[in-house]
C-alpha cells in the first residue's frame, strides 16, 4: 500500500514538473520596435507610415504567433483625435512579408484574421488580431531573434508640420497581450481550437519607440539647427538661428513631456533627467524639427 502511494505521488510530481517545464520552454521574451518611418503623399493627403517589428530576445527561442493586441499613442496636433473613428488610421499587412499577412503552408489561405481597431482614448489607438487556422498549418516558427515585420501603420496628417510622436503604450494595463499559436495537433488545414488546445500567454514584453522618429529628410523641418554633445551627461548646446525658436520640448520614449523651455535656448541643462534616450523638439512659429538625444 505504501509503495503504491509513493508511486502515485511520484507520478503526480513528475506530471506537474513536466507541465512546468513545458511552460518554461514556451516562456518567450518578445520585443517590439518600429522601422521604416516615413512621410508619404498620395497626391491629396500627407501620411505618416511605419512598420511594427517583433522579435524574441534573451535567447528564449522561436515560436509560432497566435494572437495579440498593441496600443499605440500619437500626437493629436499632428493627426487629430480618435484617428480610427475619423478615418485617419489604418493597420494593414500588405504582403506575406508581414507576419499577420502570412498564409497556411502551401496555400493562399491567410493564417490570421479577426483584425480589430479601436480608439482606446482620443490619443491612443489599439489594434488586435488572432489566428484563424490551427498551428499545424504554419509552415514554420514566425517569431525569431531576427526582427520581422508584424503590421504596417498609416496615419493621415491633420498638420504635417507637427511631430508624429508615435509611441508604444507601455503601461502595465496594456502589455503582455500576445499568445503563442493554439489549435489541434491533428491534421492540416483544420479550424483553430483554442479552447481545448490553448496557446500560452507571453508575459515579458518590452518596447522601444525610438525608431518611430522621422529622419531629417522626411520631416518638414525647421532647418539650420545642430546640437552637441550627443550623448551628453549634463549640458546640451544648440546652434542655429536661436531667435526663430518659440519653445523647446523634451519627451521620453514613452511620449511623456519631461521638459519645456521658453527662453535661453542656446544651452539646456539635462542634469536632472535620468540616463535614457529622449526626443528633443525645437518649435518656431510655424514649423518644428526633432532630434534624438542620449542622456548618459
C-alpha positions as a LaTeX table, in Angstrom:
\begin{tabular}{lrrr}
\hline
Residue & $x$ (\AA) & $y$ (\AA) & $z$ (\AA) \\
\hline
Unk1 & 0.00 & 0.00 & 0.00 \\
Unk2 & 2.76 & 2.42 & 0.98 \\
Unk3 & 4.73 & 1.59 & $-2.15$ \\
Unk4 & 1.67 & 2.21 & $-4.34$ \\
Unk5 & 1.00 & 5.51 & $-2.58$ \\
Unk6 & 4.61 & 6.58 & $-3.08$ \\
Unk7 & 4.45 & 5.59 & $-6.74$ \\
Unk8 & 1.30 & 7.63 & $-7.21$ \\
Unk9 & 2.90 & 10.64 & $-5.53$ \\
Unk10 & 5.96 & 10.30 & $-7.74$ \\
Unk11 & 3.78 & 10.07 & $-10.85$ \\
Unk12 & 1.86 & 13.17 & $-9.81$ \\
Unk13 & 5.07 & 15.05 & $-9.10$ \\
Unk14 & 6.57 & 14.05 & $-12.45$ \\
Unk15 & 3.40 & 15.15 & $-14.25$ \\
Unk16 & 3.47 & 18.54 & $-12.55$ \\
Unk17 & 7.16 & 19.02 & $-13.32$ \\
Unk18 & 6.68 & 18.09 & $-16.99$ \\
Unk19 & 3.88 & 20.61 & $-17.30$ \\
Unk20 & 6.02 & 23.24 & $-15.59$ \\
Unk21 & 8.99 & 22.52 & $-17.85$ \\
Unk22 & 6.74 & 22.71 & $-20.88$ \\
Unk23 & 5.57 & 26.14 & $-19.79$ \\
Unk24 & 9.10 & 27.37 & $-19.21$ \\
Unk25 & 10.16 & 26.20 & $-22.68$ \\
Unk26 & 7.43 & 28.38 & $-24.18$ \\
Unk27 & 8.06 & 31.43 & $-21.98$ \\
Unk28 & 9.47 & 33.70 & $-24.69$ \\
Unk29 & 10.60 & 37.27 & $-24.13$ \\
Unk30 & 9.33 & 39.36 & $-27.04$ \\
Unk31 & 10.50 & 42.80 & $-28.09$ \\
Unk32 & 8.69 & 45.37 & $-30.25$ \\
Unk33 & 10.29 & 48.16 & $-32.28$ \\
Unk34 & 9.40 & 50.49 & $-35.14$ \\
Unk35 & 11.12 & 50.60 & $-38.54$ \\
Unk36 & 10.89 & 52.39 & $-41.90$ \\
Unk37 & 9.23 & 55.54 & $-40.56$ \\
Unk38 & 8.47 & 57.95 & $-43.39$ \\
Unk39 & 6.15 & 60.67 & $-44.60$ \\
Unk40 & 4.20 & 59.97 & $-47.80$ \\
Unk41 & 1.68 & 61.75 & $-50.01$ \\
Unk42 & $-1.00$ & 60.25 & $-52.28$ \\
Unk43 & $-1.47$ & 63.43 & $-54.29$ \\
Unk44 & $-4.11$ & 64.79 & $-51.94$ \\
Unk45 & $-3.15$ & 63.99 & $-48.35$ \\
Unk46 & 0.00 & 63.67 & $-46.25$ \\
Unk47 & 0.59 & 60.48 & $-44.27$ \\
Unk48 & 2.96 & 59.11 & $-41.66$ \\
Unk49 & 3.77 & 55.41 & $-42.16$ \\
Unk50 & 5.78 & 52.97 & $-40.07$ \\
Unk51 & 6.25 & 49.21 & $-39.63$ \\
Unk52 & 5.91 & 47.44 & $-36.28$ \\
Unk53 & 8.63 & 44.82 & $-35.79$ \\
Unk54 & 8.61 & 41.82 & $-33.44$ \\
Unk55 & 11.41 & 39.51 & $-32.28$ \\
Unk56 & 12.46 & 37.24 & $-29.44$ \\
Unk57 & 15.24 & 38.32 & $-27.08$ \\
Unk58 & 17.35 & 36.81 & $-24.30$ \\
Unk59 & 17.83 & 33.55 & $-26.23$ \\
Unk60 & 14.31 & 32.40 & $-25.45$ \\
Unk61 & 13.69 & 30.54 & $-28.71$ \\
Unk62 & 11.48 & 30.77 & $-31.79$ \\
Unk63 & 7.72 & 30.17 & $-31.81$ \\
Unk64 & 4.53 & 30.43 & $-33.84$ \\
Unk65 & 2.50 & 33.56 & $-33.09$ \\
Unk66 & $-1.17$ & 33.10 & $-32.23$ \\
Unk67 & $-2.92$ & 36.33 & $-31.31$ \\
Unk68 & $-2.15$ & 39.73 & $-29.88$ \\
Unk69 & $-3.05$ & 43.32 & $-29.25$ \\
Unk70 & $-0.98$ & 46.51 & $-29.38$ \\
Unk71 & $-1.70$ & 50.01 & $-28.12$ \\
Unk72 & $-0.10$ & 52.98 & $-29.88$ \\
Unk73 & $-0.16$ & 56.60 & $-28.71$ \\
Unk74 & 0.18 & 59.55 & $-31.09$ \\
Unk75 & 0.32 & 63.34 & $-31.27$ \\
Unk76 & $-3.18$ & 64.74 & $-31.71$ \\
Unk77 & $-1.71$ & 68.02 & $-33.00$ \\
Unk78 & $-0.38$ & 66.04 & $-35.97$ \\
Unk79 & $-3.28$ & 63.65 & $-36.64$ \\
Unk80 & $-6.28$ & 64.92 & $-34.69$ \\
Unk81 & $-8.18$ & 62.94 & $-32.08$ \\
Unk82 & $-9.83$ & 59.50 & $-32.42$ \\
Unk83 & $-7.93$ & 58.66 & $-35.60$ \\
Unk84 & $-9.81$ & 55.45 & $-36.38$ \\
Unk85 & $-13.26$ & 56.97 & $-35.99$ \\
Unk86 & $-12.17$ & 59.90 & $-38.16$ \\
Unk87 & $-10.73$ & 57.66 & $-40.91$ \\
Unk88 & $-7.19$ & 58.83 & $-40.23$ \\
Unk89 & $-5.62$ & 55.48 & $-39.32$ \\
Unk90 & $-5.16$ & 52.04 & $-40.85$ \\
Unk91 & $-3.25$ & 48.90 & $-39.85$ \\
Unk92 & $-2.53$ & 46.58 & $-42.78$ \\
Unk93 & $-0.46$ & 43.60 & $-43.86$ \\
Unk94 & 0.45 & 44.45 & $-47.48$ \\
Unk95 & 2.18 & 41.13 & $-48.18$ \\
Unk96 & 3.40 & 37.86 & $-46.60$ \\
Unk97 & 6.47 & 39.86 & $-45.62$ \\
Unk98 & 4.33 & 40.78 & $-42.60$ \\
Unk99 & 3.62 & 38.02 & $-40.09$ \\
Unk100 & $-0.12$ & 38.68 & $-40.00$ \\
Unk101 & $-0.14$ & 38.55 & $-43.81$ \\
Unk102 & 1.27 & 35.02 & $-43.96$ \\
Unk103 & $-0.65$ & 32.09 & $-45.46$ \\
Unk104 & $-1.11$ & 28.48 & $-44.38$ \\
Unk105 & 1.64 & 26.18 & $-45.60$ \\
Unk106 & 1.28 & 25.60 & $-49.35$ \\
Unk107 & $-1.99$ & 27.54 & $-49.70$ \\
Unk108 & $-3.28$ & 31.05 & $-50.35$ \\
Unk109 & $-5.40$ & 30.96 & $-47.19$ \\
Unk110 & $-4.42$ & 33.51 & $-44.56$ \\
Unk111 & $-3.31$ & 32.30 & $-41.13$ \\
Unk112 & $-4.66$ & 35.38 & $-39.37$ \\
Unk113 & $-7.89$ & 37.35 & $-39.25$ \\
Unk114 & $-10.33$ & 38.99 & $-36.85$ \\
Unk115 & $-8.42$ & 42.24 & $-37.26$ \\
Unk116 & $-9.85$ & 44.86 & $-34.92$ \\
Unk117 & $-9.07$ & 48.56 & $-34.44$ \\
Unk118 & $-10.43$ & 50.79 & $-31.67$ \\
Unk119 & $-9.87$ & 54.32 & $-30.43$ \\
Unk120 & $-8.78$ & 53.37 & $-26.92$ \\
Unk121 & $-8.64$ & 57.06 & $-25.97$ \\
Unk122 & $-8.69$ & 60.22 & $-28.08$ \\
Unk123 & $-4.88$ & 59.97 & $-28.39$ \\
Unk124 & $-4.32$ & 56.20 & $-28.38$ \\
Unk125 & $-5.42$ & 53.52 & $-30.83$ \\
Unk126 & $-5.44$ & 49.74 & $-30.37$ \\
Unk127 & $-5.02$ & 47.01 & $-32.99$ \\
Unk128 & $-5.73$ & 43.31 & $-32.42$ \\
Unk129 & $-5.62$ & 40.08 & $-34.43$ \\
Unk130 & $-5.96$ & 36.33 & $-33.96$ \\
Unk131 & $-5.12$ & 33.19 & $-35.87$ \\
Unk132 & $-7.96$ & 31.53 & $-37.81$ \\
Unk133 & $-6.20$ & 28.23 & $-38.62$ \\
Unk134 & $-4.56$ & 25.86 & $-36.18$ \\
Unk135 & $-0.85$ & 25.70 & $-35.51$ \\
Unk136 & $-0.30$ & 22.62 & $-37.69$ \\
Unk137 & $-0.94$ & 24.77 & $-40.78$ \\
Unk138 & 2.04 & 27.06 & $-40.05$ \\
Unk139 & 4.99 & 26.45 & $-42.37$ \\
Unk140 & 7.45 & 27.32 & $-39.59$ \\
Unk141 & 8.00 & 29.39 & $-36.48$ \\
Unk142 & 7.43 & 33.02 & $-37.43$ \\
Unk143 & 8.75 & 34.94 & $-34.41$ \\
Unk144 & 12.51 & 34.66 & $-34.11$ \\
Unk145 & 15.54 & 36.53 & $-32.79$ \\
Unk146 & 15.74 & 38.49 & $-36.05$ \\
Unk147 & 13.22 & 41.38 & $-36.17$ \\
Unk148 & 10.33 & 40.64 & $-38.55$ \\
Unk149 & 7.54 & 42.89 & $-39.75$ \\
Unk150 & 4.30 & 42.39 & $-37.84$ \\
Unk151 & 1.98 & 45.08 & $-39.22$ \\
Unk152 & 2.09 & 48.37 & $-41.15$ \\
Unk153 & 0.61 & 51.50 & $-39.54$ \\
Unk154 & $-0.55$ & 54.54 & $-41.50$ \\
Unk155 & $-1.77$ & 57.85 & $-40.02$ \\
Unk156 & $-3.27$ & 60.70 & $-42.07$ \\
Unk157 & $-1.93$ & 64.09 & $-41.08$ \\
Unk158 & $-4.12$ & 66.94 & $-40.00$ \\
Unk159 & $-0.99$ & 69.09 & $-39.70$ \\
Unk160 & 2.16 & 67.67 & $-41.32$ \\
Unk161 & 4.37 & 70.30 & $-39.67$ \\
Unk162 & 3.77 & 68.61 & $-36.32$ \\
Unk163 & 5.91 & 65.80 & $-34.92$ \\
Unk164 & 4.03 & 62.45 & $-35.16$ \\
Unk165 & 5.22 & 61.30 & $-31.70$ \\
Unk166 & 4.03 & 57.74 & $-32.39$ \\
Unk167 & 4.86 & 55.55 & $-29.39$ \\
Unk168 & 4.08 & 52.13 & $-27.98$ \\
Unk169 & 1.88 & 52.29 & $-24.88$ \\
Unk170 & 3.83 & 50.56 & $-22.09$ \\
Unk171 & 1.60 & 50.93 & $-19.06$ \\
Unk172 & 1.10 & 47.61 & $-17.26$ \\
Unk173 & $-2.57$ & 47.58 & $-18.28$ \\
Unk174 & $-1.69$ & 47.41 & $-21.98$ \\
Unk175 & 1.22 & 44.97 & $-22.22$ \\
Unk176 & 1.53 & 41.17 & $-22.28$ \\
Unk177 & $-1.34$ & 40.84 & $-24.76$ \\
Unk178 & 0.32 & 38.27 & $-27.06$ \\
Unk179 & $-0.06$ & 34.47 & $-27.19$ \\
Unk180 & 1.63 & 31.57 & $-28.93$ \\
Unk181 & $-0.33$ & 29.70 & $-31.58$ \\
Unk182 & $-3.13$ & 27.39 & $-30.47$ \\
Unk183 & $-5.18$ & 24.61 & $-32.05$ \\
Unk184 & $-5.48$ & 20.89 & $-32.55$ \\
Unk185 & $-2.41$ & 18.79 & $-33.20$ \\
Unk186 & $-4.28$ & 16.54 & $-35.63$ \\
Unk187 & $-4.43$ & 17.06 & $-39.39$ \\
Unk188 & $-3.65$ & 20.07 & $-41.51$ \\
Unk189 & $-5.88$ & 22.99 & $-42.52$ \\
Unk190 & $-8.20$ & 22.36 & $-39.55$ \\
Unk191 & $-10.11$ & 25.17 & $-37.94$ \\
Unk192 & $-8.45$ & 26.57 & $-34.88$ \\
Unk193 & $-9.47$ & 25.18 & $-31.48$ \\
Unk194 & $-8.04$ & 27.41 & $-28.77$ \\
Unk195 & $-10.41$ & 26.13 & $-26.09$ \\
Unk196 & $-9.09$ & 22.57 & $-25.97$ \\
Unk197 & $-5.60$ & 23.38 & $-27.27$ \\
Unk198 & $-4.82$ & 26.87 & $-25.92$ \\
Unk199 & $-1.74$ & 28.91 & $-26.68$ \\
Unk200 & 0.44 & 30.36 & $-23.95$ \\
Unk201 & 0.40 & 33.99 & $-22.88$ \\
Unk202 & 3.71 & 35.79 & $-23.37$ \\
Unk203 & 4.40 & 37.86 & $-20.28$ \\
Unk204 & 7.76 & 39.52 & $-20.88$ \\
Unk205 & 7.00 & 42.22 & $-23.47$ \\
Unk206 & 9.48 & 45.06 & $-23.98$ \\
Unk207 & 9.17 & 48.05 & $-26.30$ \\
Unk208 & 11.43 & 50.59 & $-27.99$ \\
Unk209 & 9.72 & 53.51 & $-29.75$ \\
Unk210 & 12.87 & 55.38 & $-30.81$ \\
Unk211 & 12.78 & 54.33 & $-34.48$ \\
Unk212 & 9.34 & 55.87 & $-34.96$ \\
Unk213 & 11.11 & 59.22 & $-35.22$ \\
Unk214 & 11.32 & 60.59 & $-38.75$ \\
Unk215 & 14.67 & 61.25 & $-40.34$ \\
Unk216 & 15.57 & 64.84 & $-41.12$ \\
Unk217 & 14.77 & 64.21 & $-44.80$ \\
Unk218 & 11.23 & 63.05 & $-44.02$ \\
Unk219 & 10.18 & 65.70 & $-41.55$ \\
Unk220 & 9.10 & 69.19 & $-42.59$ \\
Unk221 & 11.98 & 70.86 & $-40.91$ \\
Unk222 & 12.78 & 73.99 & $-39.11$ \\
Unk223 & 16.21 & 73.84 & $-40.73$ \\
Unk224 & 19.67 & 75.08 & $-39.85$ \\
Unk225 & 19.99 & 73.76 & $-36.29$ \\
Unk226 & 22.50 & 71.38 & $-34.76$ \\
Unk227 & 23.04 & 70.03 & $-31.26$ \\
Unk228 & 26.12 & 68.90 & $-29.31$ \\
Unk229 & 27.44 & 66.98 & $-27.50$ \\
Unk230 & 25.22 & 63.97 & $-28.10$ \\
Unk231 & 25.34 & 61.82 & $-25.96$ \\
Unk232 & 25.70 & 64.25 & $-23.07$ \\
Unk233 & 25.77 & 63.98 & $-19.29$ \\
Unk234 & 24.63 & 67.47 & $-18.31$ \\
Unk235 & 24.54 & 70.30 & $-20.84$ \\
Unk236 & 23.21 & 70.24 & $-24.41$ \\
Unk237 & 24.19 & 73.09 & $-26.73$ \\
Unk238 & 22.05 & 74.24 & $-29.65$ \\
Unk239 & 23.49 & 76.01 & $-32.68$ \\
Unk240 & 21.39 & 77.87 & $-35.22$ \\
Unk241 & 19.13 & 80.88 & $-35.54$ \\
Unk242 & 18.03 & 80.80 & $-31.90$ \\
Unk243 & 15.80 & 83.84 & $-32.34$ \\
Unk244 & 13.41 & 81.78 & $-34.50$ \\
Unk245 & 12.57 & 79.50 & $-31.60$ \\
Unk246 & 9.40 & 79.87 & $-29.54$ \\
Unk247 & 9.89 & 76.82 & $-27.34$ \\
Unk248 & 11.88 & 73.63 & $-26.85$ \\
Unk249 & 10.27 & 70.41 & $-25.62$ \\
Unk250 & 11.86 & 67.16 & $-24.48$ \\
Unk251 & 9.91 & 63.88 & $-24.47$ \\
Unk252 & 10.67 & 60.46 & $-23.05$ \\
Unk253 & 10.39 & 57.49 & $-25.40$ \\
Unk254 & 7.04 & 56.78 & $-23.72$ \\
Unk255 & 5.74 & 60.06 & $-25.13$ \\
Unk256 & 5.67 & 61.95 & $-21.84$ \\
Unk257 & 6.90 & 65.53 & $-21.98$ \\
Unk258 & 9.59 & 65.86 & $-19.33$ \\
Unk259 & 10.76 & 69.40 & $-20.03$ \\
Unk260 & 9.56 & 72.58 & $-21.75$ \\
Unk261 & 11.77 & 75.64 & $-22.26$ \\
Unk262 & 10.53 & 79.04 & $-23.38$ \\
Unk263 & 13.73 & 81.11 & $-23.12$ \\
Unk264 & 17.55 & 80.85 & $-23.14$ \\
Unk265 & 17.52 & 78.29 & $-25.96$ \\
Unk266 & 21.24 & 78.02 & $-26.68$ \\
Unk267 & 22.02 & 75.81 & $-23.66$ \\
Unk268 & 19.84 & 73.21 & $-21.94$ \\
Unk269 & 20.60 & 71.72 & $-18.53$ \\
Unk270 & 19.78 & 67.99 & $-18.65$ \\
Unk271 & 21.39 & 67.10 & $-15.32$ \\
Unk272 & 18.04 & 66.31 & $-13.66$ \\
Unk273 & 16.98 & 63.83 & $-16.34$ \\
Unk274 & 17.61 & 60.13 & $-15.88$ \\
Unk275 & 20.02 & 58.43 & $-18.32$ \\
Unk276 & 17.93 & 57.40 & $-21.32$ \\
Unk277 & 17.00 & 58.17 & $-24.91$ \\
Unk278 & 14.89 & 61.31 & $-25.37$ \\
Unk279 & 13.30 & 63.22 & $-28.22$ \\
Unk280 & 14.15 & 66.92 & $-28.47$ \\
Unk281 & 11.67 & 69.11 & $-30.34$ \\
Unk282 & 12.53 & 72.64 & $-31.48$ \\
Unk283 & 9.49 & 74.81 & $-32.22$ \\
Unk284 & 9.22 & 78.05 & $-34.18$ \\
Unk285 & 6.04 & 79.94 & $-35.04$ \\
Unk286 & 5.09 & 77.70 & $-37.99$ \\
Unk287 & 7.44 & 74.72 & $-38.06$ \\
Unk288 & 9.50 & 72.39 & $-35.93$ \\
Unk289 & 12.20 & 69.77 & $-36.03$ \\
Unk290 & 13.19 & 66.86 & $-33.82$ \\
Unk291 & 16.42 & 65.24 & $-32.69$ \\
Unk292 & 17.13 & 62.05 & $-30.81$ \\
Unk293 & 19.32 & 62.78 & $-27.80$ \\
Unk294 & 21.00 & 60.46 & $-25.34$ \\
Unk295 & 21.45 & 61.43 & $-21.70$ \\
Unk296 & 24.33 & 59.45 & $-20.17$ \\
\hline
\end{tabular}
